[in-house]
Amino acid sequence: MKEGSVGLGSRTSIVALAVFVCTPAWAQDIEGVHVPDAVLLDGTRLVLNGAGVRRHYFFDVYVAALYLTRQADTPEAAMAAPMPKRIRLHLLRDVAAEDMVNESLERFRANASETAYAQLCDRVEAFRSAFPDLRAGDEASVDLVPEGTEIWVNGWLLTEIPGEDFQEAVLKVWLGDGAADQRLKQAMLGRW
């Protein structure tokens, strides 16, 4: 073999590495929570983009998973991905509705200009008022579908909120510059 040439074994390794790097995230268990590699939403197969744990001080609060129609490794790519999209939360501890919505409100404000937030204000309030107290083991999802943003808890639809601008604001709660947990943001973008 000539110097600088690549043998069959090397090519095979390179191909195997390329397949591994380009393959979507696989199902995993995080903190004892099974995170499926794909979900079905409105007849569309969504793939797991990434998942991680929301930590607040010393406490693990929930496992969050982002599902998209195609892989995205930046917030911009996640926002540009076609509909539908899902953020799935599995609660690891009890969380009072007030605590959940207050943190969400802070994240909405941290990721929007005053003008943009003023345009979202009524819908942010609808989002806040939809959440009940959540218990360890509860499943919540925020589904972004063409008709709007649907909030589900334990299989029950709590509310639907219209507007593409609201959908972007919701994604920024977890993926924006002002996200509360930067490690979780990176995990949801598949950078773990």
Secondary structure, 3 states (H helix, E strand, C coil): CCCCCCCHHHHHHHHHHHHHHHCCCCCEEECCEEECCEEEECCEEEEEEEEEEEEECCEEEEEEEEEECCCCCCHHHHHHCCCCEEEEEEECCCECHHHHHHHHHHHHHHCCCHHHHHHHHHHHHHHHHHCCCECCCCEEEEEEECCEEEEEECCEEEEEECCHHHHHHHHHHHHCCCCCCHHHHHHHCCCC
